[in-house]
Amino acid sequence: TLWVGRPGSERGEFDRPRSVDVDGSGRIFVADTGNDRVQVFDAGGYYALQFGTPASCPSPASIAVIDVRVDFGASGVHYGAFVFALLPDSGQVRKFISSQHYIHIHRAVPPQD
């Protein structure tokens, strides 16, 4: 079965998706423009998480995912991504950091909004 999101605002649903990118671990990032968020899916296309709100990520029109390769020794390589979202209505580009990379840098759990 092919994986396809459908119209709506629930997890895995979209309202005017505009951009897709993939990180080094195969996670799929979708700019869900009409729902003011970015949704993330695992390499198999299953919903993993979402981030963004109408205040922090209004109408993302395009995204870019930047991998950061971190070597954890015996546990292998982990890809922690930065995501840049183009917000044309406000004339901004916002930078988001993955919780995995935030923990690696700060040795603490990221704050919740």
C-alpha positions as a Python dict, from the first residue, in 0.01 Angstrom:
ca = {
    (1, 'T'): (0, 0, 0),
    (2, 'L'): (128, 345, -87),
    (3, 'W'): (153, 593, 197),
    (4, 'V'): (-48, 910, 146),
    (5, 'G'): (-167, 1174, 389),
    (6, 'R'): (-524, 1295, 355),
    (7, 'P'): (-685, 1639, 402),
    (8, 'G'): (-748, 1741, 762),
    (9, 'S'): (-585, 1866, 1082),
    (10, 'E'): (-527, 1543, 1274),
    (11, 'R'): (-191, 1367, 1300),
    (12, 'G'): (-81, 1251, 955),
    (13, 'E'): (-335, 1472, 781),
    (14, 'F'): (-252, 1789, 587),
    (15, 'D'): (-397, 2122, 485),
    (16, 'R'): (-209, 2255, 181),
    (17, 'P'): (127, 2078, 227),
    (18, 'R'): (392, 2278, 40),
    (19, 'S'): (733, 2122, 99),
    (20, 'V'): (891, 1787, 185),
    (21, 'D'): (1246, 1707, 296),
    (22, 'V'): (1421, 1399, 433),
    (23, 'D'): (1702, 1375, 690),
    (24, 'G'): (1994, 1132, 697),
    (25, 'S'): (1803, 875, 897),
    (26, 'G'): (1517, 871, 646),
    (27, 'R'): (1269, 1075, 850),
    (28, 'I'): (1025, 1267, 630),
    (29, 'F'): (946, 1631, 713),
    (30, 'V'): (635, 1794, 563),
    (31, 'A'): (554, 2167, 574),
    (32, 'D'): (183, 2151, 659),
    (33, 'T'): (107, 2508, 554),
    (34, 'G'): (-263, 2529, 632),
    (35, 'N'): (-218, 2375, 978),
    (36, 'D'): (78, 2601, 1074),
    (37, 'R'): (312, 2312, 1154),
    (38, 'V'): (575, 2072, 1034),
    (39, 'Q'): (493, 1703, 1064),
    (40, 'V'): (762, 1437, 1089),
    (41, 'F'): (725, 1074, 979),
    (42, 'D'): (964, 784, 1022),
    (43, 'A'): (1136, 629, 720),
    (44, 'G'): (838, 394, 676),
    (45, 'G'): (595, 686, 653),
    (46, 'Y'): (442, 647, 1000),
    (47, 'Y'): (362, 961, 1197),
    (48, 'A'): (632, 1039, 1455),
    (49, 'L'): (575, 1396, 1577),
    (50, 'Q'): (490, 1749, 1483),
    (51, 'F'): (609, 2093, 1582),
    (52, 'G'): (503, 2448, 1523),
    (53, 'T'): (204, 2658, 1617),
    (54, 'P'): (28, 2951, 1450),
    (55, 'A'): (263, 3175, 1654),
    (56, 'S'): (593, 2988, 1600),
    (57, 'C'): (545, 2850, 1248),
    (58, 'P'): (263, 3032, 1065),
    (59, 'S'): (200, 2896, 715),
    (60, 'P'): (539, 2735, 642),
    (61, 'A'): (583, 2741, 265),
    (62, 'S'): (916, 2565, 240),
    (63, 'I'): (1149, 2371, 470),
    (64, 'A'): (1510, 2257, 467),
    (65, 'V'): (1648, 1987, 695),
    (66, 'I'): (2015, 1997, 797),
    (67, 'D'): (2170, 1683, 945),
    (68, 'V'): (2423, 1686, 1223),
    (69, 'R'): (2618, 1364, 1242),
    (70, 'V'): (2699, 1265, 1597),
    (71, 'D'): (2905, 957, 1681),
    (72, 'F'): (2789, 789, 2001),
    (73, 'G'): (3057, 518, 1989),
    (74, 'A'): (2913, 169, 2033),
    (75, 'S'): (2556, 291, 1986),
    (76, 'G'): (2631, 405, 1631),
    (77, 'V'): (2552, 726, 1446),
    (78, 'H'): (2253, 946, 1519),
    (79, 'Y'): (2117, 1219, 1296),
    (80, 'G'): (1992, 1523, 1484),
    (81, 'A'): (1837, 1774, 1247),
    (82, 'F'): (1795, 2146, 1233),
    (83, 'V'): (1486, 2247, 1038),
    (84, 'F'): (1459, 2584, 867),
    (85, 'A'): (1107, 2697, 778),
    (86, 'L'): (1034, 2976, 530),
    (87, 'L'): (739, 3184, 652),
    (88, 'P'): (659, 3415, 360),
    (89, 'D'): (357, 3587, 519),
    (90, 'S'): (583, 3729, 792),
    (91, 'G'): (901, 3751, 581),
    (92, 'Q'): (1090, 3524, 822),
    (93, 'V'): (1296, 3209, 820),
    (94, 'R'): (1273, 3023, 1151),
    (95, 'K'): (1526, 2769, 1278),
    (96, 'F'): (1409, 2471, 1484),
    (97, 'I'): (1637, 2219, 1655),
    (98, 'S'): (1550, 1853, 1707),
    (99, 'S'): (1505, 1746, 2067),
    (100, 'Q'): (1773, 1480, 2018),
    (101, 'H'): (2032, 1737, 1912),
    (102, 'Y'): (1923, 1982, 2183),
    (103, 'I'): (1985, 1711, 2444),
    (104, 'H'): (2324, 1631, 2289),
    (105, 'I'): (2433, 1998, 2300),
    (106, 'H'): (2281, 2106, 2633),
    (107, 'R'): (2272, 1775, 2822),
    (108, 'A'): (1919, 1866, 2924),
    (109, 'V'): (1563, 1808, 2802),
    (110, 'P'): (1442, 2092, 2577),
    (111, 'P'): (1181, 2331, 2713),
    (112, 'Q'): (822, 2266, 2606),
    (113, 'D'): (605, 2539, 2454),
}
